[in-house]
Amino acid sequence: MDFTNDLGKRYDLNVGDFDILGFLGACSVMEGLRLDLNAYGHLDEIKNLDFLGSFQMEKLTNNSNYFSDFFNQLGLEELNSEEYISDVFKTGIINKHKYDHKKLTAENRFAEFTDWQKEAFNYFIKLHDLKKPYEAFGYDLSFLNEDEI
């Protein structure tokens, strides 16, 4: 809370404004991502778990080949027909995690952030030590300035 209040003062923000509050709320969800990563680190301790690995949601929802590979790894080959995959992808985006419809790379999306948004995003990435683990999953966060996170 201190960070949010200080950020609001430094940038003269009304932190109760819906868009500002929404962005800060999305950043604060990073704590849950850290908890997920902590749990992920203990999967090898669970007996009788046939762990199949991890998948990037962005690729699952945007790449039909990746989606098809996902079904194969789950052993759901019967659902993995061209017709089914085509039907799934013609539905369009049904689970959207961004405010607009721009198709931007993470780096370009970050570049569009205002200064306060960049500071908030970097703060929560650093607070929850998320950069290296997410890069290990294949995400490119090289555009984040190491000095700022």
Secondary structure as the mmCIF struct_conf table of DSSP 4:
data_model
#
loop_
_struct_conf.conf_type_id
_struct_conf.id
_struct_conf.beg_label_comp_id
_struct_conf.beg_label_asym_id
_struct_conf.beg_label_seq_id
_struct_conf.end_label_comp_id
_struct_conf.end_label_asym_id
_struct_conf.end_label_seq_id
HELX_RH_AL_P HELX_RH_AL_P1 ASP A 2 TYR A 11
TURN_TY1_P TURN_TY1_P1 ASP A 12 ASP A 12
TURN_TY1_P TURN_TY1_P2 VAL A 15 GLY A 16
BEND BEND1 ASP A 17 ASP A 17
HELX_RH_AL_P HELX_RH_AL_P2 PHE A 18 SER A 28
TURN_TY1_P TURN_TY1_P3 VAL A 29 VAL A 29
HELX_RH_AL_P HELX_RH_AL_P3 MET A 30 TYR A 40
TURN_TY1_P TURN_TY1_P4 GLY A 41 HIS A 42
HELX_RH_3T_P HELX_RH_3T_P1 LEU A 43 GLU A 45
BEND BEND2 ILE A 46 ILE A 46
TURN_TY1_P TURN_TY1_P5 LYS A 47 ASN A 48
HELX_RH_AL_P HELX_RH_AL_P4 MET A 57 ASN A 62
HELX_RH_AL_P HELX_RH_AL_P5 SER A 64 GLN A 73
TURN_TY1_P TURN_TY1_P6 LEU A 74 GLY A 75
HELX_RH_3T_P HELX_RH_3T_P2 GLU A 77 LEU A 79
HELX_RH_AL_P HELX_RH_AL_P6 GLU A 82 LYS A 90
TURN_TY1_P TURN_TY1_P7 THR A 91 THR A 91
BEND BEND3 ASN A 95 ASN A 95
BEND BEND4 LYS A 98 ASP A 100
HELX_RH_AL_P HELX_RH_AL_P7 ALA A 106 GLU A 112
BEND BEND5 PHE A 113 PHE A 113
HELX_RH_AL_P HELX_RH_AL_P8 ASP A 115 LEU A 127
TURN_TY1_P TURN_TY1_P8 HIS A 128 ASP A 129
HELX_RH_AL_P HELX_RH_AL_P9 LYS A 131 ALA A 136
TURN_TY1_P TURN_TY1_P9 PHE A 137 GLY A 138
TURN_TY1_P TURN_TY1_P10 SER A 142 PHE A 143
BEND BEND6 LEU A 144 LEU A 144
TURN_TY1_P TURN_TY1_P11 GLU A 146 GLU A 148
#
